[in-house]
């Protein structure tokens, strides 16, 4: 079992990237269906630039970045697109909840932020459009 896990380690990383992309698409669509609530949430928590423009950036970044992460295309760019949004969510929206408080979303937002940092630095794995393009370049 251990040998198989060592040989297929990158599958787990690819699975995490695909899952993360799906979660971001879902959240983007959720925010798109209720943009007013997103704007109110930012204003209630005194988020800087809590405006309709920022809310639309969040929606577009989550949906487009999620699609790119899901497919593994432009993975580093897609992850970097999300990082400012998640830093804002962690610092301005969820930090007040506390890490261990019941119902707190801070641990989840922090985990997503850490995954985004990982994919920003390391890119996608073998099950990705980036890998396919890199290995099938015509010389």
N, C-alpha and C positions, 0 to 999 in steps of 0.2 A: 504494500500500500504506500509506504513512504517513498519508494522509488518512483511509483507512478505519479505521486504528487510532485516530486522534484522535476520529473520530465514534463509535466503539464501545468507548472506553476503559472505560466502566462495566461492560461485559460481563466483562472480566477481573476486576474487583473482585467482581462477583457470582459468578463461577466460583470465586474464592478463598474466598468466604464459604460457598458450597455445599460445596466440598471440605473446608473446615475443619469444618463441621458434621458431615459424614460421618465424618471422622477421629475427632472427639470421640465420636460415637455408637459407633464401633468400639472405641475405647479403653474407654469406659464399659462396654460389653458384655463386653470382655475382663476388666476388673476385677471385674465382677459374677460372672463364671464362676469367678473365683479370688480372692475377697475376702481369704482368709487370707494369700495370698502378698503382696497389697498391704499388709496390716497388718504383716507381717514386714518388708517392704521399708522401710516408714516407721520401724519400731522399730530396724532395723539402722543406719539413717542418722540416728538421733536426731532425727527430725522432731518438732517440737513438736506436742503433742496427737496423737501417733501412736496412735490408738485406733480401735476399731470404728466409733464415731460419725463420725469424720473420714473413714474409708474409705467409709462409706455416703453421706456428703455428696459425696465425689468422684464416686462412681458416679452418683448422682442428678444432680449438676451436669453431668457429661459427657453423660449420655443425654438429659436434658430440655433442657439448653442446646444440645446438638448438634442436636436436632430443631428447636428454635426458630431456630438459625442456618441450618440447611439450608433451612427454609421462608422465612426472612427475616422472621419474626414476632417482635416485641419484640427486635430485634437487639441494641440497645445493652444492654438488661438481660441478655440471654443471654450476651453477651460478658463483661460485668462479673461475672457469676456464676462464670465460669471463671478470671478473673484471679488471685484468691488461690490457687487450686489450682495454676496454672502458676508463680506466683512461688515457692510452696513447692517445686514439683518442680525448678525451676531452682536455687534456693538450697540446698536441703537434700538433694536426691536426686542430681542430675546435676552439680553444681558440682565434686564431688570427682573426677569423671571427666576434667575438663579439656576445653577446647574443641576441641583438635586431636588428642586421643588416639584411636587406632583403636577403633572400636566405640562411641564416645561418643554419647550421645543428647542432650547439652547443646545442640548447634547446633539440633536439631529442636525441642526444648522452648523454646529462646529465640525461634526463628522463630514458633512458635505463639503465644507470649506477645506478641510484637510485632504479629502479626495481630489478636489479641484486643484489644490497645490501640487499634489502628486502628478496628476495628468498634465499640468502646466509644465512641470519639470521633465517628466519622463516620456510624455506622449502616449500613443496607443500601443497595443500589443499586436500579435500576429493576426488576430481576427479583426481586421480593420481595413478601411479603404486606404488609409495612409500606408500601411504595410504592403498592400497589393500594388499600389502605385510605385512605391520604392523598389519593389522586387521585380517589377515588369517594365522598367524603363527601357525604351529602345535606345541603343547606343549609337 
